[in-house]
Amino acid sequence: MNNDNKKDNHDHNKPVGLFADKAYEANTDIPELPVTQSMPTQDNTEGKQPLFAETSTPDTMPDTVKNITKKTIASGEALKLAVVGHTNTGKTSILRTLLRDVYFGEVKNEAATTRHVEQAQLTDSQTGEVLVALYDTPGLEDASGLMDWLEDNTASRRDGIERLQQFLAADIAQGAASGASQGYDLQGDDYSQEAKVIRQLLASDMAIYVVDAREPVLGKYKDELPILSWAAIPVMPVFNFTDSQDANIDEWQTMLARRNLHISTRFDSVAFEFEDEMRLWKNLATMLTHSEMLEQLMARRTENWAQLYDEAHIIIADFLLNVAAFVREIGDDDDPLPVLQQMQEAVRQSERTMQHSLLNLYKFYDNAVAATPLELQAYQQDPFDPELLKSYGIRTTSGAAAGALLGLGIDAAALGTTLGLGAAIGGIAGGLLSNTSSIADRITGVKRLYIDPATLTLLATRSIDLLTALRHRGHAATDATQLLYKEHKGEKNNLETSSDDDVSKENHPITVWPPHKLPSELKKARGKPQWSSLSSGKSEQAQLLRADMAWSLSGKLQSYKQES
C-alpha cells in the first residue's frame, strides 16, 4: 500500500462525517477526511428550524462545538467506515484482506500494535472513484476503566455524544506527553488511545466492531459496546478467526443481542471466503439509508473476482501448453541423461514462473521484502519425483514404461540404469516419454523426447491446487501455503488413477483428468514444437502461436475443476 493512502491521525484536524461536528476541532488527533457533499440545510435566519436540530451541550463544553450544523452521509458520497475493537483482535488483519494488501499497517501477535489511525481507500477499479474510506484505529485497551470514568464524571441524563464530548475535553484524553506539556495532571490515567478511537467514530458514518471469535465473552468487551453505541452511528460486529475450532460465536451472539446488536457477520482474515466478504458489505448496506456506494462496490468486486479466476486459468493453460509442446531430439547413440536433466530443469523453471504469475495476480508477493511473505514450500517439490506422482494418486507401471521402450529396441533395464532412475524405469517415471512413431525418425535414427502425460497431469493438478489455495487465503495470513489435496481431501491421498478407460466416479480421483485422457489441446501441442518457448527460445512468438489454444484449454480447466 502506498504511504500516500495512509493518513496518520496526527497529521489532520478537520473531522467530517455523520457526527463530525461532535469531535473537537482543536484536537490535533482528529483525522482530516476529504470534504464531501452534505445534505442541504435550511437557513435559520429566516425563522426556520435547521434540518437537524442541534444537540444541547454542557456548559463546560468549549464554544467550538456549539451551533454547528449537523451533516449526514448523502447519496454519492464515499462511505467513511471505522474499524474498531479491542487490542489484538485482528483489525489491521481484516483491512489487509479487504484491501488485498499484505503491506498495510503492522501485524504482530501482541497488543497495541496500531498506535494511530491509518486510512486506506477502496475504489472502483474502472473509474477510480473512491467508494469506501477505511480507518484502522488503535485497539481499545481499558474500556472498563473508561466506563468507570464516564459514570463518575459525566451526567447520566446527557446523551451519549455529549458524554463522549466531555471525555474528549478532559485531561485523561490528551495522552501523557501531550497532557504534561499542557500542564495536565493525569494522575496515572491515560485514555489517549481510546480518545483516538472515539474521535474517529464521531468523524465516521459507521463502524465495524472486530471480535476475535476465539476469545471468551469478558466484562471488558461488554463495556466497550455501550461506549461505541454512544457515538450514535451504526455499529456491526464482525467475527474474525472463525475458522478456529475454539470459536465462541454462539456466546458472542447472545451477548450482542442483549445489547441490541442483532446484525453481525463472519469474516476470517486468514481463511478467506469471498462469499463472506460480500455478506459483510451486504449487511452493512442494510444499515444505511443510502447504500449506493456499497452496492457499486459489491458489483465491481464480484466482477473483478470472476475476472481474476479467468485470467488465472489462462496463465495455467498457457504454462501447460508451453510444457506439452516442449520437444528435444537426440540420436540413437546419444546419451539421454544430459538432455533429460536439461528438460527437467526447464520445466521446473517454467512452473516457478507460472506460480509467481499467480501470486502477483492475487497480490501475494513471495519475496523477503514483504511483511508476510508467502512461502510455497509445498508447491516447490520436484514435479519429477515419482513419490509426488503417488501422492496425487497417479499410478505408473513398469509395464507401460517397458512398452514404450521396447518400441525403441532398447533394453529397458539398461536404460533405467543409465538414467539413474532405478526401479522407476524409462521416460515415464522420469517425466519424459520417447516417441518414435514417425517413420522418418526411425530411418534417420532420431528420437524425440517430450513431457509424459502423467507429469502433465501432475503439473495441471498442482497448478489448480495453488490457485484454489490463493483464493482461500487472506492477505493477513503468515503461515506457509499448504497443499489443498493434503488438507481438504483426506483419504484421497491414497487413491490411484485407474489405467482403464472407465474411471469409477466413486473414486473421485484428485487429478483434474486421468493421465491417459489429456485434453485435445495438449495432445495437439505435442506436434507443435514452435508453440513452446522451451523448445524454440522465442518466448513472445511462441506465446502468440498458442494463445487461442490457451483460451480453449482454460475453459476446460474450469469445467474439470467444477466436475471434480
C-alpha positions in Angstrom: 0.0 0.0 0.0 1.3 3.4 -1.0 2.1 5.6 2.0 0.0 8.3 0.4 -3.0 6.3 1.2 -2.2 6.0 4.9 -3.5 9.0 6.9 -2.0 9.4 10.3 -4.3 10.7 12.9 -1.7 13.2 14.0 -1.5 14.9 10.6 -5.0 16.3 10.4 -7.6 18.4 12.2 -10.8 18.6 10.2 -13.4 15.9 11.1 -16.3 15.4 8.8 -19.0 12.7 8.6 -22.2 11.7 10.2 -21.4 13.3 13.6 -18.2 15.0 12.7 -19.2 18.2 14.4 -19.2 16.5 17.8 -15.5 15.8 17.7 -13.3 18.7 18.9 -11.6 20.6 16.0 -8.9 21.9 18.3 -7.5 18.4 18.9 -4.7 17.5 16.6 -5.6 13.8 16.7 -8.7 14.4 14.7 -8.2 12.9 11.1 -8.8 15.2 8.2 -11.1 13.5 5.7 -12.0 14.5 2.2 -14.7 17.2 2.2 -17.9 15.6 0.9 -21.2 16.9 -0.2 -23.7 17.2 2.7 -27.5 17.3 2.9 -28.8 20.8 2.4 -29.8 22.7 5.5 -32.4 25.4 5.9 -31.4 29.0 6.7 -32.1 29.6 10.3 -32.0 33.4 9.7 -35.4 33.2 8.0 -37.0 31.8 11.1 -36.9 28.2 10.1 -35.6 25.4 12.1 -32.4 23.6 10.8 -32.8 20.2 9.1 -31.1 18.6 12.1 -31.7 20.1 15.5 -28.6 20.9 17.5 -27.7 18.8 20.4 -27.6 20.6 23.7 -24.1 20.8 25.2 -23.0 21.1 28.8 -22.0 24.5 30.0 -18.5 23.2 30.5 -18.1 22.4 26.8 -15.9 24.7 24.6 -17.8 27.1 22.4 -16.2 25.5 19.3 -18.7 22.6 19.5 -21.8 24.7 19.8 -24.1 26.0 17.0 -22.5 23.7 14.3 -24.8 22.4 11.6 -25.1 18.7 11.5 -24.1 16.6 8.5 -25.1 13.2 7.4 -24.0 10.8 4.6 -25.7 11.5 1.3 -26.2 9.6 -1.9 -23.0 9.7 -4.0 -20.6 10.2 -1.1 -17.8 7.7 -0.2 -18.7 5.8 3.0 -16.4 6.5 5.9 -16.0 3.2 7.8 -14.1 3.0 11.1 -12.7 -0.4 12.1 -12.7 -0.6 15.9 -12.3 -3.2 18.6 -10.2 -4.5 21.5 -6.4 -4.7 21.1 -5.1 -7.7 19.1 -8.4 -8.8 17.6 -7.2 -8.5 14.1 -8.5 -5.1 12.9 -5.4 -4.5 10.7 -5.5 -8.1 9.5 -9.1 -7.6 8.3 -8.1 -4.5 6.5 -5.2 -6.2 4.8 -7.6 -8.8 3.4 -10.2 -6.4 2.4 -7.6 -4.2 0.6 -5.7 -7.3 -0.8 -2.6 -5.6 0.6 0.0 -7.6 2.6 1.8 -4.3 3.3 -1.0 -2.3 5.0 -0.3 -1.5 8.7 1.7 -3.6 11.1 0.5 -7.0 12.3 2.1 -8.7 15.3 0.9 -11.2 17.9 0.9 -8.6 20.6 -1.4 -5.9 21.9 -1.4 -2.2 20.9 0.4 -2.7 17.6 -1.6 0.0 15.9 -1.0 3.3 17.7 -2.5 5.8 15.4 -5.4 5.9 12.9 -4.5 4.9 9.4 -6.6 5.4 6.3 -7.0 3.4 3.2 -9.5 3.5 0.3 -11.5 1.1 -1.7 -12.0 2.4 -5.2 -13.9 1.5 -8.4 -11.4 -0.4 -10.4 -12.7 1.1 -13.7 -13.5 4.7 -12.8 -11.1 5.3 -9.9 -13.9 6.7 -7.8 -13.5 6.3 -4.0 -16.3 4.1 -2.7 -15.2 3.4 0.9 -12.7 5.1 3.1 -11.5 2.7 5.7 -9.9 3.8 9.1 -7.8 1.4 11.1 -8.0 2.5 14.7 -5.9 1.7 17.8 -7.2 -1.1 20.0 -9.4 -0.3 23.0 -7.1 -1.0 25.9 -9.1 -0.2 29.0 -12.8 0.3 28.2 -13.8 -0.8 31.7 -11.6 2.0 33.2 -13.0 4.5 30.8 -16.6 3.4 31.6 -15.9 4.0 35.3 -14.6 7.5 34.5 -17.6 8.3 32.3 -20.0 7.1 35.1 -18.2 9.2 37.7 -17.6 12.3 35.7 -20.5 12.7 33.2 -24.2 13.1 33.9 -26.3 10.1 33.0 -29.1 12.4 31.8 -26.9 13.6 29.0 -27.0 11.7 25.7 -24.1 9.5 24.7 -22.5 12.0 22.3 -22.4 14.7 25.0 -20.8 12.3 27.4 -18.1 11.4 24.9 -17.5 15.1 24.2 -16.9 15.7 27.8 -14.4 12.9 27.9 -12.6 14.2 24.9 -12.3 17.6 26.6 -10.8 16.1 29.8 -7.2 15.8 30.7 -7.1 12.0 30.5 -7.9 12.0 26.8 -4.8 14.1 25.9 -2.1 11.5 26.5 0.8 11.5 28.9 3.2 13.5 26.7 0.6 16.0 25.4 -1.1 16.4 28.8 2.2 17.1 30.6 3.2 19.7 28.0 -0.1 21.5 28.6 0.2 21.2 32.4 -2.4 18.5 32.8 -2.2 16.1 35.8 -3.3 12.7 34.5 -2.9 11.1 37.9 -1.8 7.8 36.3 -4.9 7.6 34.0 -4.2 7.7 30.2 -7.0 7.1 27.8 -5.5 8.7 24.8 -5.8 5.6 22.7 -9.5 5.3 23.5 -9.8 9.0 22.6 -8.3 8.4 19.2 -10.9 5.7 18.6 -13.8 7.9 19.8 -12.7 10.9 17.7 -12.6 8.7 14.6 -16.0 7.2 15.4 -17.5 10.7 15.6 -15.9 11.5 12.2 -17.2 8.3 10.5 -20.5 7.2 9.0 -20.5 3.8 10.6 -18.2 1.2 12.2 -17.4 -2.4 12.3 -16.5 -3.9 15.7 -13.9 -6.6 15.2 -14.3 -9.6 17.5 -11.7 -12.4 17.9 -14.1 -15.3 17.9 -11.6 -17.4 19.9 -11.9 -15.1 22.9 -14.5 -15.8 25.7 -17.1 -13.1 26.4 -15.5 -11.0 29.1 -16.6 -7.9 31.0 -14.1 -5.6 29.2 -15.8 -6.4 25.9 -19.2 -5.7 27.4 -18.0 -2.3 28.5 -16.7 -1.4 25.0 -20.1 -1.8 23.3 -22.1 0.9 25.1 -19.2 3.4 24.7 -19.2 2.7 20.9 -23.0 3.0 20.8 -22.9 6.5 22.3 -21.3 7.7 19.1 -24.8 7.3 17.5 -23.6 5.6 14.3 -24.4 2.1 13.1 -22.0 -0.5 14.5 -21.8 -4.0 13.1 -19.8 -6.8 14.9 -17.5 -8.8 12.6 -16.2 -12.1 13.8 -12.5 -12.8 12.9 -10.7 -16.1 13.1 -13.9 -18.0 12.7 -12.1 -21.0 11.1 -10.6 -21.8 14.5 -12.0 -24.8 16.4 -12.0 -22.6 19.6 -14.5 -20.1 18.1 -17.2 -18.9 20.6 -19.6 -17.3 18.2 -22.8 -18.5 19.8 -21.8 -17.0 23.2 -20.9 -13.7 21.5 -24.1 -13.5 19.5 -26.1 -14.0 22.7 -24.3 -11.2 24.4 -24.5 -8.9 21.4 -28.3 -9.5 21.1 -28.8 -8.4 24.7 -27.2 -5.1 23.6 -29.4 -4.7 20.6 -26.7 -5.7 18.1 -28.6 -8.2 16.0 -26.8 -7.8 12.7 -23.3 -9.3 12.6 -21.2 -11.3 10.1 -18.2 -13.6 9.9 -15.1 -12.6 8.1 -11.9 -14.6 8.7 -8.9 -12.5 7.7 -6.7 -15.6 7.3 -9.1 -18.3 6.0 -10.7 -16.1 3.3 -14.0 -16.7 1.7 -15.2 -14.3 -1.0 -18.8 -15.0 -0.1 -18.1 -13.8 3.5 -16.8 -10.5 2.2 -19.9 -10.0 0.1 -22.1 -10.8 3.1 -20.1 -8.2 5.1 -20.8 -5.4 2.6 -24.4 -6.5 2.2 -25.1 -6.5 5.9 -23.5 -3.0 6.2 -25.7 -1.8 3.3 -28.9 -2.8 5.2 -27.9 -0.4 8.0 -27.6 2.6 5.7 -30.2 5.0 4.2 -28.1 5.5 1.1 -26.2 2.3 0.2 -25.4 3.1 -3.4 -21.7 3.1 -2.8 -21.6 -0.3 -1.2 -23.8 -1.7 -3.9 -21.4 -0.4 -6.5 -18.5 -1.8 -4.6 -20.1 -5.3 -4.3 -20.9 -5.3 -8.1 -17.4 -4.3 -9.0 -15.7 -6.7 -6.6 -17.8 -9.6 -7.8 -16.9 -8.7 -11.4 -13.2 -8.4 -10.6 -13.1 -11.7 -8.6 -14.5 -13.6 -11.6 -12.1 -11.9 -14.0 -9.2 -12.9 -11.8 -10.4 -16.5 -11.9 -10.5 -16.4 -15.7 -7.1 -14.8 -16.0 -5.6 -17.4 -13.6 -6.8 -20.3 -15.7 -5.4 -18.7 -18.8 -2.0 -18.4 -17.1 -2.1 -22.1 -16.1 -3.3 -23.2 -19.6 -0.5 -21.3 -21.3 2.0 -22.9 -19.0 0.7 -26.4 -19.7 0.7 -25.9 -23.5 4.3 -24.5 -23.3 5.4 -27.7 -21.5 3.4 -30.1 -23.6 4.9 -28.7 -26.8 8.4 -28.9 -25.4 10.4 -31.4 -27.6 14.0 -32.3 -27.8 15.7 -34.6 -30.4 18.6 -36.9 -29.8 20.3 -39.5 -31.9 20.1 -43.3 -31.3 23.6 -43.3 -29.9 23.3 -40.2 -27.8 23.4 -40.3 -24.0 19.9 -39.2 -23.0 20.9 -38.2 -19.4 22.1 -34.7 -20.2 19.0 -33.9 -22.3 16.8 -35.4 -19.6 18.3 -33.1 -16.9 18.1 -30.0 -19.2 14.4 -30.7 -20.0 13.5 -31.3 -16.4 15.2 -28.1 -15.2 13.5 -26.1 -18.0 10.1 -27.4 -16.8 10.9 -26.6 -13.2 11.8 -23.0 -14.1 8.7 -22.6 -16.2 6.5 -23.9 -13.3 8.1 -21.4 -10.9 7.4 -18.6 -13.3 3.8 -19.6 -13.6 3.4 -19.8 -9.8 4.8 -16.3 -9.4 2.4 -15.0 -12.0 -0.5 -16.4 -10.0 1.0 -14.8 -6.8 1.2 -11.4 -8.4 -2.3 -11.7 -9.9 -3.8 -12.2 -6.5 -1.4 -9.6 -4.9 0.7 -12.1 -2.9 4.4 -11.4 -3.1 6.9 -14.1 -2.4 9.9 -12.1 -1.5 11.9 -11.1 1.5 10.6 -7.5 1.5 7.0 -8.5 2.1 5.9 -8.2 5.7 4.2 -11.6 5.4 6.0 -13.5 2.6 4.0 -16.3 1.1 6.0 -19.5 1.2 5.5 -22.1 -1.5 7.3 -24.9 0.1 4.5 -27.4 -0.6 4.4 -26.4 -4.2 8.2 -26.5 -4.8 8.6 -30.2 -4.5 10.2 -31.6 -7.6 7.5 -32.4 -10.2 9.6 -35.3 -11.5 9.7 -37.0 -8.1 7.9 -40.4 -8.5 6.7 -40.1 -4.9 4.9 -36.9 -5.8 3.0 -38.7 -8.5 1.9 -41.3 -6.0 0.7 -38.6 -3.5 -1.6 -37.3 -6.2 -2.9 -40.7 -6.9 -1.1 -41.1 -10.2 0.0 -44.6 -10.8 2.7 -45.6 -13.3 3.5 -49.2 -14.0 6.6 -50.9 -15.2 4.6 -52.5 -18.0 3.7 -49.1 -19.5 7.3 -48.0 -19.4 8.6 -51.2 -20.8 6.0 -51.0 -23.7 7.2 -47.5 -24.7 10.8 -48.5 -24.5 10.6 -51.8 -26.4 9.4 -49.9 -29.4 12.8 -48.3 -29.5 14.6 -51.6 -29.5 16.4 -50.6 -26.3 16.8 -52.7 -23.2 14.5 -51.2 -20.6 16.6 -52.2 -17.6 19.8 -50.9 -19.1 18.2 -47.5 -19.9 16.8 -47.3 -16.4 20.3 -47.8 -15.0 21.8 -45.3 -17.4 19.4 -42.6 -16.4 19.9 -43.4 -12.7 16.2 -43.9 -12.1 16.5 -47.4 -10.6 13.1 -49.2 -10.3 11.3 -46.2 -11.8 12.4 -47.2 -15.3 12.1 -45.3 -18.5 11.0 -41.8 -19.5 7.5 -42.1 -18.0 8.7 -42.2 -14.3 11.3 -39.5 -15.1 8.7 -37.3 -16.6 9.8 -37.9 -20.2 8.5 -40.1 -22.9 10.2 -41.2 -26.1 8.3 -41.1 -29.4 9.4 -43.0 -32.5 6.1 -43.2 -34.3 7.5 -41.2 -37.2 8.9 -43.4 -40.0 11.3 -40.7 -40.9 12.6 -40.7 -37.3 13.2 -44.4 -37.5 15.2 -44.1 -40.7 17.3 -41.2 -39.5 17.8 -42.7 -36.1 16.3 -39.6 -34.3 14.4 -39.9 -31.0 12.1 -37.2 -29.8 11.7 -36.6 -26.1 8.7 -34.8 -24.6 7.0 -34.5 -21.2 4.8 -37.5 -20.5 1.1 -37.4 -19.8 1.5 -38.3 -16.1 3.7 -35.3 -15.4 1.5 -33.0 -17.4 -1.5 -34.2 -15.3 0.5 -33.6 -12.1 1.5 -30.1 -13.2 -2.1 -29.2 -14.1 -3.5 -30.5 -10.9 -0.8 -28.8 -8.7 -1.4 -25.5 -10.5 -5.2 -25.7 -9.9 -4.5 -26.6 -6.3 -2.3 -23.5 -5.9 -5.0 -21.3 -7.4 -7.6 -22.7 -5.0 -5.2 -22.1 -2.1 -4.7 -18.4 -3.1 -8.4 -17.8 -3.5 -9.0 -19.0 0.1 -6.0 -17.3 1.7 -6.4 -13.9 3.4 -3.7 -11.3 3.0 -3.2 -11.3 6.7 -2.1 -15.0 6.7 1.5 -15.5 7.7 1.9 -19.3 7.6 3.1 -21.3 4.6 0.5 -22.2 2.0 -0.3 -25.9 2.3 -1.2 -28.4 -0.4 -5.0 -28.5 -0.5 -5.2 -32.1 -1.6 -3.5 -33.0 1.7 -5.6 -30.7 3.9 -9.0 -30.9 2.5 -9.2 -34.2 0.5 -8.1 -36.6 3.2 -8.4 -40.1 2.2 -7.9 -39.2 -1.5 -4.1 -39.2 -0.9 -4.1 -42.9 -1.3 -6.2 -43.1 -4.4 -4.8 -44.3 -7.7 -6.0 -43.1 -11.0 -7.2 -46.1 -12.9 -5.3 -47.1 -16.1 -8.6 -48.3 -17.7 -10.8 -46.0 -19.8 -13.7 -46.3 -17.3 -12.8 -44.3 -14.2 -15.2 -45.0 -11.4 -17.0 -41.9 -10.2 -16.9 -43.3 -6.7 -13.1 -43.0 -6.6 -13.2 -39.2 -7.3 -9.6 -39.0 -8.5 -7.9 -35.9 -7.2 -6.3 -35.1 -10.6 -8.1 -32.7 -13.0 -8.2 -35.5 -15.6 -6.9 -39.1 -15.9 -3.4 -39.1 -17.2 -4.4 -41.2 -20.2 -7.1 -38.7 -21.2 -5.2 -35.5 -21.8 -7.3 -32.6 -23.3 -7.2 -32.3 -27.0 -5.3 -29.0 -26.8 -2.4 -30.7 -25.0 -2.4 -33.6 -27.5 -2.2 -31.1 -30.3 0.6 -29.3 -28.7 2.7 -32.4 -28.9 3.1 -31.9 -32.7 3.7 -28.1 -32.4 7.2 -27.6 -31.0 7.1 -24.0 -32.3 4.4 -23.3 -29.6 7.0 -23.8 -26.8 9.5 -21.2 -25.8 11.3 -24.1 -24.1 12.0 -25.6 -27.5 12.5 -22.5 -29.7 13.7 -20.0 -27.1 11.4 -17.4 -28.8 9.1 -16.6 -25.9 6.8 -13.9 -27.3 6.3 -15.6 -30.7 5.6 -19.0 -29.1 3.0 -17.5 -26.8 1.2 -15.8 -29.6 1.1 -19.1 -31.5 -0.6 -20.9 -28.6 -2.8 -18.0 -27.4 -6.1 -19.3 -28.9 -5.4 -22.8 -27.7 -4.7 -21.5 -24.2 -8.1 -19.7 -24.1 -9.8 -23.0 -25.1 -7.9 -25.1 -22.6 -8.6 -22.6 -19.8 -12.3 -23.2 -20.2 -11.8 -26.9 -19.9 -9.7 -26.5 -16.8 -12.5 -24.6 -15.1 -15.0 -27.3 -16.1 -12.7 -30.1 -14.9 -12.4 -28.4 -11.6 -16.1 -27.9 -11.2 -16.8 -31.6 -12.1 -14.2 -32.8 -9.6 
